[in-house]
């Protein structure tokens, strides 16, 4: 199990988990570390975690996207009555991208406030947002500053990652419209600037240190000399991230 804190000599149980109020296709398989095959230890034992602190998981969408033959884990879930043929039918009507990788799995988003890992050294981040009857996959440039490509580099940072989440904008300027901001929950890997970033950043605007994402705060951006809260592009907020608004309404009505 790659990316986990310790994957040697693990004993426990795989189990199916569907977060409360989440769409059916947001289900996932997790691993409960009990240390022995005794099922009575299940409730008192912890889940296996990744190095970023999030639960290790296999998203249900990763099981149903295989069209040639059913995944064995999917067949077990189906036989145990934990999933239904309707979920498989629904998934067949969605354009589910063939994008493997642990980081991709952690960015399967279904709710505001749901933590995911974000690598700030990457020029773009990939997301999948899942609703009750649709899925949107998209790439988005998340940068707390002016686009670095304007100065000849792809990213200001050589490394650095954090657990983040999407939130509805609390800003008065965004009242009455769909606007989505990003909160930095916890720094996982400390931020480091690229050497050329130090040289190219216009120091007359502000010290380059202002670009560092700050734990517990909304992500900022710095166009020219102004400090502003980062917000998702209008089209993304309306279409893809609009699914989060619909999921919230449905969950509150349940």
C-alpha positions in Angstrom: 0.0 0.0 0.0 1.9 3.0 -1.2 1.8 6.3 0.6 0.8 4.9 3.9 2.6 5.5 7.2 3.4 1.8 7.5 2.3 -1.0 5.2 4.3 -3.9 6.7 2.7 -6.7 8.6 -0.8 -5.1 8.6 -3.7 -7.1 10.1 -7.2 -6.0 10.0 -10.3 -5.7 7.8 -11.2 -4.0 4.6 -14.6 -2.4 4.9 -17.0 -0.3 2.9 -17.6 3.4 4.0 -20.1 5.9 2.7 -19.8 9.3 4.4 -23.1 10.5 5.8 -25.1 12.5 3.3 -22.6 11.7 0.5 -23.7 10.6 -3.0 -23.7 6.8 -3.5 -20.7 6.9 -5.8 -18.6 8.7 -3.2 -18.4 5.4 -1.3 -14.9 3.9 -0.6 -13.1 0.9 0.7 -11.0 1.5 3.8 -8.8 -0.6 6.0 -9.3 -0.9 9.8 -6.1 -1.9 11.6 -7.0 -4.3 14.4 -3.7 -6.2 14.7 -5.5 -9.5 14.7 -8.4 -11.3 12.9 -10.7 -10.7 15.9 -13.8 -8.7 14.6 -14.7 -7.5 18.1 -11.7 -5.1 17.9 -13.1 -3.4 14.8 -15.0 -0.5 16.6 -12.1 0.3 18.9 -9.4 0.2 16.2 -8.1 3.0 13.9 -8.2 3.2 10.2 -5.0 2.9 8.2 -3.8 6.4 7.3 -1.7 7.8 4.5 1.3 9.9 5.2 -0.8 13.1 4.9 -3.1 11.9 7.7 -6.1 11.1 5.5 -7.6 7.5 5.5 -6.2 5.1 3.0 -8.9 4.3 0.5 -10.0 2.8 -2.7 -12.8 5.0 -4.2 -15.8 3.2 -5.4 -15.4 5.0 -8.8 -12.1 3.2 -9.2 -13.9 -0.1 -9.1 -16.8 0.6 -11.4 -14.8 2.4 -14.1 -13.5 -0.9 -15.5 -15.7 -1.8 -18.5 -14.2 -5.1 -19.7 -14.9 -7.1 -16.6 -16.2 -6.3 -13.0 -13.6 -5.7 -10.3 -13.6 -8.6 -7.8 -14.0 -6.1 -4.9 -17.1 -4.6 -6.6 -18.6 -8.1 -6.9 -18.1 -8.7 -3.2 -19.7 -5.4 -2.3 -22.6 -6.3 -4.7 -23.0 -9.7 -3.2 -23.1 -8.3 0.4 -25.7 -5.8 -0.6 -23.5 -2.8 0.2 -23.8 -1.4 -3.4 -26.4 -1.8 -6.1 -26.7 -2.4 -9.8 -28.1 1.1 -10.0 -24.7 2.5 -9.0 -23.0 0.5 -11.7 -25.6 1.7 -14.2 -25.2 5.3 -13.1 -21.4 5.1 -13.3 -21.6 3.8 -16.9 -23.4 7.0 -17.9 -20.6 9.1 -16.4 -17.3 10.0 -18.1 -15.0 8.6 -15.4 -11.4 9.4 -16.2 -8.7 6.8 -16.2 -6.4 8.7 -13.9 -4.7 6.4 -11.3 -2.7 7.5 -8.4 -3.1 8.1 -4.7 -3.2 11.9 -5.0 -6.0 11.7 -7.5 -8.0 9.5 -5.1 -7.7 12.1 -2.3 -9.2 14.7 -4.6 -12.5 13.0 -5.2 -14.6 15.8 -3.7 -18.3 15.6 -2.7 -18.7 18.2 0.0 -17.5 21.6 1.3 -15.1 21.2 4.1 -13.8 17.8 2.9 -10.0 17.7 3.2 -7.8 16.9 0.3 -4.0 17.0 -0.3 -2.7 19.8 -2.5 0.8 20.0 -3.9 1.8 23.6 -4.4 4.8 22.7 -6.5 2.5 21.6 -9.3 1.4 24.0 -12.0 -2.1 22.5 -12.0 -4.1 20.2 -9.8 -6.7 17.6 -11.0 -10.0 17.1 -9.3 -13.1 14.9 -9.6 -16.3 16.3 -8.1 -19.0 13.7 -7.7 -22.8 14.3 -7.3 -25.8 12.0 -7.2 -26.2 11.9 -11.0 -23.1 13.4 -12.5 -19.3 13.7 -12.2 -17.1 16.5 -13.3 -13.3 16.1 -13.8 -11.2 19.2 -14.3 -7.8 20.7 -13.9 -7.3 24.0 -12.1 -4.3 26.3 -11.5 -4.3 27.1 -7.8 -1.6 29.8 -7.0 -1.5 32.3 -4.2 0.0 34.9 -6.5 0.3 36.2 -10.0 0.7 33.4 -12.6 4.4 32.5 -12.4 4.5 31.5 -16.1 4.4 35.3 -16.8 7.9 35.5 -15.4 9.2 32.3 -17.1 8.6 29.6 -14.4 5.9 27.1 -13.9 5.6 27.4 -10.1 7.0 29.6 -7.3 7.6 26.6 -5.1 10.0 23.7 -5.5 8.1 21.7 -2.9 5.3 22.1 -0.3 1.9 20.5 0.3 -1.0 21.0 2.6 -4.4 19.5 3.5 -7.0 22.0 2.1 -10.7 22.2 1.6 -13.2 24.1 -0.5 -15.6 26.5 1.3 -18.4 28.8 0.2 -17.0 32.3 0.2 -17.6 34.3 3.4 -16.8 37.6 1.6 -19.5 40.3 1.4 -18.4 41.0 -2.1 -19.5 37.4 -3.1 -22.9 37.6 -1.4 -25.7 36.3 -3.7 -23.5 34.4 -6.1 -21.7 31.1 -6.1 -18.1 31.7 -5.1 -15.7 29.1 -3.8 -12.6 29.7 -1.7 -9.9 27.5 -0.5 -8.8 27.0 3.2 -5.4 25.7 4.2 -6.1 23.3 7.0 -2.7 21.9 7.8 0.8 22.1 6.2 2.0 18.6 5.4 5.3 19.4 3.7 7.0 22.7 4.4 7.0 25.2 1.6 10.3 25.8 -0.3 10.7 28.4 -3.0 12.5 27.8 -6.3 15.8 29.6 -6.5 14.7 31.5 -9.6 11.5 32.6 -7.8 13.6 34.6 -5.3 15.2 36.3 -8.2 12.1 37.0 -10.4 9.6 38.0 -7.7 9.0 41.8 -7.9 10.2 42.7 -4.4 8.7 46.1 -4.6 5.3 44.5 -4.2 5.9 42.7 -1.0 8.4 40.2 0.5 8.2 36.9 -1.3 7.4 35.2 2.0 3.8 36.6 1.7 3.2 33.9 -0.9 3.4 31.0 1.6 0.1 29.4 2.3 -0.8 29.9 6.0 -2.2 27.2 8.1 -5.8 27.8 9.1 -6.3 30.7 6.8 -8.0 31.2 3.4 -5.5 31.0 0.5 -4.5 34.4 -0.7 -3.2 35.7 -4.0 -1.2 38.8 -4.8 -2.0 40.4 -8.1 0.2 43.4 -8.4 0.4 45.1 -4.9 -2.9 43.9 -3.6 -3.7 41.0 -1.2 -6.8 39.1 -2.2 -8.6 35.9 -1.3 -8.2 33.2 -3.9 -11.5 32.2 -5.5 -12.2 29.5 -8.0 -12.7 30.6 -11.6 -16.4 31.6 -12.2 -17.0 28.8 -14.7 -15.6 26.1 -12.4 -17.6 27.4 -9.4 -20.8 27.4 -11.4 -20.4 24.0 -13.2 -18.1 21.6 -11.4 -18.0 23.0 -7.9 -21.7 23.8 -8.2 -22.2 20.0 -7.6 -21.1 20.7 -4.0 -24.0 23.2 -3.5 -26.5 20.6 -4.9 -25.0 17.9 -2.6 -25.3 20.2 0.4 -29.0 20.9 -0.3 -29.8 17.3 -0.8 -27.9 16.2 2.4 -29.7 18.9 4.5 -33.1 17.7 3.2 -32.5 14.1 4.0 
